[in-house]
Amino acid sequence: MKPQILLTFDLEEFDLPLEFGCPISEEDQINISNIGLRRLTGLLLKYNLPSTFFTTSFYAEKNKELIMDLSENHEIASHSKCHSGFKDTDPSDSKTEIERITGKKINGFRMPHFRETDLSLIKAAGYHYDSSVNPTLIPGRYNNLFTQRRVYHDIRTGLIEIPVSVSPVIRFPLFWLSFKNIPFPVYLHMCKKTIRKDSYLHLYFHPWEFAELGSIKIPGYLKTFSGSLLSERFEKLIAELKKVGDFSTISGFLEIH
């Protein structure tokens, strides 16, 4: 069996500018995410790539038909109720709301911002797996250098935890910011090295990155290679990864592992 490539996307309202004191309306938050999502799904359709979308139930409620259509070819999972703020009832409430919209069972959860998660809440809500761990150091966010790097079972709850990929040994994060800000050959090399070591690769991005963000007042490192430039780079990545692996949703991956 070829290695599995897991493309995952945090499908949320584009509230990032608020973190930098830049006002943005709720309508614009949704519209920018929608613009990026349309460009992204065009690429996924072009290359027939099944993916997993972690959506907030807030976004899903605003885009019910879009989420229903997306669920026909991709896995839909929960990204809590809203991208900002959290209550203990959010994992359960978001699962119920997204299942009502899609008519399908929601198996996975990812906490916004990869914040530390009480897995007992995720288990109690009825999820099969959690993907809220980036097993690396991100200053100001989290220090997960001593968490397990590959997929594992949480002994206490029985949940499957599927961290996003980092490179072996040095644990260089292979997330969206790395893809945008380091030379493409270096990023690709670390992806392939991780695939050889782990027999799978788990990457995550955001649909809003595929919108043109040049006019948005956020730091340059966050909007480098947005829009069409990001799409071109993403297509290059897809072409290279297709040579070494097959693409799968998280649930599809877990069924065979």
C-alpha positions as CSV (number, residue, x, y, z in Angstrom):
1,M,0.0,0.0,0.0
2,K,1.3,3.5,-0.9
3,P,1.7,6.1,1.9
4,Q,-1.4,8.1,2.6
5,I,-1.5,11.9,2.2
6,L,-4.1,13.6,4.4
7,L,-5.0,17.1,3.3
8,T,-7.1,18.8,6.0
9,F,-8.5,22.3,6.1
10,D,-9.9,24.5,8.9
11,L,-13.0,25.9,7.4
12,E,-13.9,28.9,9.6
13,E,-15.0,32.5,9.5
14,F,-12.0,34.6,8.6
15,D,-11.6,36.3,12.0
16,L,-7.8,36.5,11.8
17,P,-7.7,40.3,11.2
18,L,-9.3,40.8,14.6
19,E,-6.3,39.4,16.3
20,F,-4.2,42.3,14.9
21,G,-6.7,45.0,15.7
22,C,-8.1,45.2,12.1
23,P,-11.9,45.5,12.1
24,I,-13.7,43.1,9.8
25,S,-17.4,42.5,9.5
26,E,-19.0,39.2,10.0
27,E,-20.2,39.4,6.4
28,D,-16.6,39.9,5.1
29,Q,-15.3,37.1,7.3
30,I,-17.7,34.7,5.6
31,N,-17.3,36.1,2.1
32,I,-13.5,35.8,2.2
33,S,-13.7,32.2,3.4
34,N,-16.2,31.5,0.6
35,I,-14.0,33.0,-2.1
36,G,-11.0,31.0,-1.0
37,L,-13.1,27.8,-0.6
38,R,-14.3,28.1,-4.2
39,R,-10.8,28.3,-5.5
40,L,-9.6,25.5,-3.3
41,T,-12.4,23.1,-4.1
42,G,-11.8,23.7,-7.8
43,L,-8.3,22.4,-7.3
44,L,-9.4,19.4,-5.3
45,L,-12.0,18.5,-8.0
46,K,-9.4,19.0,-10.7
47,Y,-7.1,16.4,-9.1
48,N,-9.9,14.3,-7.5
49,L,-8.5,14.6,-4.0
50,P,-10.6,13.6,-1.1
51,S,-9.9,15.8,2.0
52,T,-11.1,16.5,5.5
53,F,-12.7,19.9,6.3
54,F,-13.0,20.9,10.0
55,T,-15.7,23.5,10.0
56,T,-17.2,25.7,12.7
57,S,-20.9,25.2,13.1
58,F,-21.2,29.0,12.9
59,Y,-19.7,28.9,9.4
60,A,-21.8,25.8,8.5
61,E,-25.0,27.5,9.5
62,K,-24.2,30.4,7.3
63,N,-23.5,28.1,4.3
64,K,-25.7,25.1,4.6
65,E,-26.0,24.2,0.9
66,L,-22.3,24.7,0.4
67,I,-21.5,22.4,3.4
68,M,-23.9,19.8,2.1
69,D,-22.3,19.9,-1.4
70,L,-18.8,19.7,0.2
71,S,-19.8,16.6,2.2
72,E,-20.5,14.7,-1.1
73,N,-16.8,14.3,-1.9
74,H,-15.0,15.2,1.3
75,E,-15.2,14.4,5.0
76,I,-16.7,17.1,7.2
77,A,-15.5,17.3,10.8
78,S,-16.0,19.8,13.6
79,H,-13.9,22.9,14.4
80,S,-16.1,23.7,17.4
81,K,-19.0,26.3,17.3
82,C,-17.0,29.5,16.6
83,H,-13.4,30.2,15.8
84,S,-13.1,32.6,18.8
85,G,-14.2,31.7,22.3
86,F,-15.0,28.3,23.7
87,K,-17.5,26.7,26.1
88,D,-17.5,23.1,27.4
89,T,-20.7,22.4,25.5
90,D,-19.3,23.5,22.1
91,P,-17.9,20.1,20.9
92,S,-21.3,18.5,21.5
93,D,-23.4,21.4,20.2
94,S,-21.2,21.8,17.0
95,K,-21.4,18.0,16.3
96,T,-25.2,18.1,16.5
97,E,-25.5,21.2,14.4
98,I,-23.2,20.0,11.6
99,E,-24.7,16.5,11.6
100,R,-28.2,18.1,11.1
101,I,-26.9,20.1,8.2
102,T,-25.0,17.3,6.4
103,G,-27.2,14.4,7.4
104,K,-24.0,12.5,8.1
105,K,-22.1,11.3,11.2
106,I,-19.3,13.6,12.3
107,N,-16.3,11.6,13.5
108,G,-13.6,14.2,14.1
109,F,-12.9,17.3,16.1
110,R,-10.2,19.9,16.0
111,M,-9.9,22.7,18.5
112,P,-9.5,26.2,17.0
113,H,-5.9,27.5,17.2
114,F,-4.8,24.0,18.3
115,R,-5.5,25.0,21.9
116,E,-5.2,22.4,24.6
117,T,-8.2,20.2,24.6
118,D,-10.0,18.3,27.4
119,L,-10.4,15.0,25.6
120,S,-13.0,13.8,28.0
121,L,-15.4,16.5,26.5
122,I,-14.6,15.3,23.0
123,K,-15.2,11.6,23.9
124,A,-18.4,12.5,25.7
125,A,-19.7,14.3,22.6
126,G,-19.4,11.1,20.6
127,Y,-16.4,11.8,18.4
128,H,-14.1,9.0,17.1
129,Y,-10.9,11.0,16.8
130,D,-9.4,14.3,17.7
131,S,-6.8,16.3,15.7
132,S,-6.0,19.2,18.0
133,V,-2.2,18.5,18.4
134,N,0.6,20.1,16.5
135,P,3.6,18.2,18.1
136,T,6.1,21.0,17.9
137,L,7.0,24.3,19.6
138,I,5.2,27.4,18.4
139,P,6.3,30.3,20.6
140,G,3.4,32.1,22.2
141,R,1.0,29.3,21.2
142,Y,2.0,25.9,22.6
143,N,5.0,23.6,23.4
144,N,4.2,20.1,22.3
145,L,7.8,18.9,21.9
146,F,7.2,15.9,24.2
147,T,3.8,14.7,22.9
148,Q,3.7,11.8,20.5
149,R,4.4,12.7,16.9
150,R,2.4,10.1,15.1
151,V,-1.2,8.8,15.4
152,Y,-2.0,7.2,18.7
153,H,-4.8,6.1,21.1
154,D,-5.4,8.2,24.1
155,I,-5.4,5.6,26.9
156,R,-7.7,7.5,29.2
157,T,-10.5,8.2,26.8
158,G,-10.0,5.6,24.0
159,L,-10.0,8.4,21.4
160,I,-7.7,8.3,18.5
161,E,-5.4,11.3,18.4
162,I,-4.0,12.2,14.9
163,P,-1.5,15.0,15.2
164,V,-0.6,17.1,12.2
165,S,2.7,16.2,10.7
166,V,6.1,17.5,11.7
167,S,9.5,16.4,10.4
168,P,11.3,13.6,12.2
169,V,13.9,14.3,14.9
170,I,13.8,18.2,14.8
171,R,10.0,18.3,14.6
172,F,9.9,21.2,12.1
173,P,6.2,22.0,11.6
174,L,4.8,21.3,8.2
175,F,1.8,23.5,8.6
176,W,0.4,26.3,6.4
177,L,2.9,29.0,7.6
178,S,5.8,26.8,6.7
179,F,4.4,26.1,3.2
180,K,4.0,29.8,2.6
181,N,7.3,31.1,4.0
182,I,10.1,28.7,3.3
183,P,11.6,27.7,-0.1
184,F,9.4,25.2,-1.8
185,P,12.2,22.6,-2.4
186,V,13.0,22.7,1.3
187,Y,9.3,22.2,2.3
188,L,8.9,19.4,-0.2
189,H,12.1,17.6,1.0
190,M,10.8,17.6,4.6
191,C,7.4,16.3,3.5
192,K,9.0,13.4,1.7
193,K,11.3,12.7,4.6
194,T,8.3,12.5,6.9
195,I,6.5,10.2,4.5
196,R,9.4,7.8,4.4
197,K,9.6,7.8,8.2
198,D,5.9,7.6,9.0
199,S,4.3,6.1,5.9
200,Y,1.7,9.0,5.9
201,L,1.7,12.8,5.8
202,H,-0.9,15.0,7.6
203,L,-1.0,18.6,6.4
204,Y,-3.4,21.5,7.2
205,F,-4.3,24.8,5.6
206,H,-7.3,27.2,5.6
207,P,-9.6,27.9,2.6
208,W,-9.4,31.7,3.3
209,E,-5.7,31.5,2.3
210,F,-6.8,30.9,-1.2
211,A,-8.5,34.3,-1.4
212,E,-6.5,37.4,-2.4
213,L,-5.4,38.9,0.9
214,G,-3.1,41.6,-0.2
215,S,-5.4,44.5,1.0
216,I,-6.1,42.9,4.4
217,K,-4.1,44.5,7.2
218,I,-2.4,41.5,8.7
219,P,1.4,40.8,8.9
220,G,3.0,39.9,5.6
221,Y,4.1,36.4,6.7
222,L,0.4,35.5,7.1
223,K,-0.6,36.5,3.5
224,T,2.5,35.5,1.6
225,F,1.4,33.4,-1.4
226,S,-2.3,34.0,-0.9
227,G,-4.9,33.7,-3.7
228,S,-3.7,32.7,-7.2
229,L,0.0,32.6,-6.1
230,L,-0.9,30.1,-3.3
231,S,-2.9,28.1,-5.8
232,E,0.0,27.7,-8.1
233,R,2.3,26.6,-5.3
234,F,-0.4,24.2,-3.9
235,E,-0.7,22.6,-7.4
236,K,3.0,22.0,-7.4
237,L,2.8,20.3,-4.0
238,I,-0.1,18.1,-5.1
239,A,1.8,17.0,-8.3
240,E,4.9,16.1,-6.3
241,L,2.9,14.3,-3.5
242,K,0.9,12.3,-6.0
243,K,4.1,10.6,-7.0
244,V,4.7,9.2,-3.6
245,G,1.3,8.6,-2.1
246,D,-2.5,8.3,-2.3
247,F,-4.8,11.0,-0.9
248,S,-7.4,10.1,1.7
249,T,-9.7,11.6,4.3
250,I,-8.8,11.1,8.0
251,S,-11.7,8.7,8.5
252,G,-10.6,6.7,5.4
253,F,-7.1,6.6,6.7
254,L,-8.1,5.4,10.1
255,E,-10.2,2.6,8.6
256,I,-7.2,0.9,7.1
257,H,-4.8,1.5,10.0
